[in-house]
Amino acid sequence: MRNRSMLILTTAVTAGALTLTACGSRDDKSGAAEKPGEAGNVTVTIGLDAPLTGELSALGLGIKNSADLAVKTANEKSYVKGVTFKLESLDDQAQPSAGQQNATKFVADKTVLGVVGPLNSSVAESMQKVFDDAKLVQVSPANTNPALSQGINWSTGDKKRTYKSYFRTATTDAIQGPFAAQYVYNEAKKTKAFIIDDKKTYGAGLAGTFKGEFEKLGGKVLGTEHINPDTKDFSAVATKVKSSGADVVYYGGEYPAAGPLAKQIKEAGAKVVVVGGDAIYSPEYVKLGGAAATNGDIATSVGAPIESLDSAKEFLANYKAKGYKEAYEAYGGYAYDSTWAIIEAVKKATEGNGGKAPERAKVVEAMQSVSFEGVTGKVSFDEFGDTTNKQLTVYKVEGGAFKPVKSDTFGG
């Protein structure tokens, strides 16, 4: 799904060969930023774009904090010789127009070498061309709409990568929707669905891939609805769900609307399980819908539960030790890995340039071959810039919290 901070390369070089400190501070007499091809100590600012305010800020702040941790870790380890990393975050408020403005700001600063984010697929659509025209690499920890990487005709098998600068560490809804459908039909034994979406790029796309697989398996779709997520009165659609006789509701959308929607559907008397994707996998969903109303509801999310991964132990310990106020949420591990992927690409491009600051295009080129063991497992990218990690997990609300019930890859 999701969006905010980024990676900016700034280099302080003066006639007196000013040296930057490890924390990126510099003398007031510093001159212009180092230009590509020049040698010297370099400050690389990783730009991050995500919703840091508004209803989706819980997810956005988890992304920001996790990216910040990656930057701090790289600096503490002096991971890239001669380079100090710095995080610069911009708030897109989950709005495409704000995301595009942020992208333009990043591009205008010629010292920026990479961007982490955004959260929302709809925001990513507004940013991709801006970054690609500038040959500025972008790595999202949360976007799941397949068209972002495989083109608008991906569902017909005509997959074409439009933007060479776009990468992501989260797997796509081409896998997530069908994965959820298989679990709902084969294991939860639900055969009659009512499908709702919020008309956004992410939500409508995810609902569509769920519907296709659910019907393929033999499930019946008894009704569909599109809602305005900003309108928190869902009584009309709740009544339709009850009248339909459905035993499951699939919602393509995000937790700010999903929680109240689930609550109102249950209050209307519908005996259903509400199911959604990674954008409802948050404690906020249970908080907004109420523990009683959401009990038994299901969410799928990218990857395996981070708490169960040996590869995530250091991340979890360090996140706690740094004292971040907000939880890392669903995309924390992926935000860390997205940031580290940029750090790896900058490292490759710098080393390939004799230790000198690389051109943006060289960082994009280096990203395609990046491969490392990250927080979420193996991090690498296929020919579309999509992650090669296709793991997904089903979570169920039990006792007022999401608990993992199945982790696997899509078998369809």
PyMOL commands that set and color helices and strands:
alter all, ss='L'
color gray80, all
select helices_A, chain A and resi 57-76+96-108+121-133+147-150+154-156+173-187+201-217+235-244+255-267+278-280+283-289+291-294+306-308+310-322+332-351+360-368
alter helices_A, ss='H'
color red, helices_A
select strands_A, chain A and resi 4-10+42-50+83-91+112-116+137-140+166-168+192-197+220-226+248-252+273-276+298-302+372-374+377-379+391-398+401-409
alter strands_A, ss='S'
color yellow, strands_A
deselect
rebuild
show_as cartoon
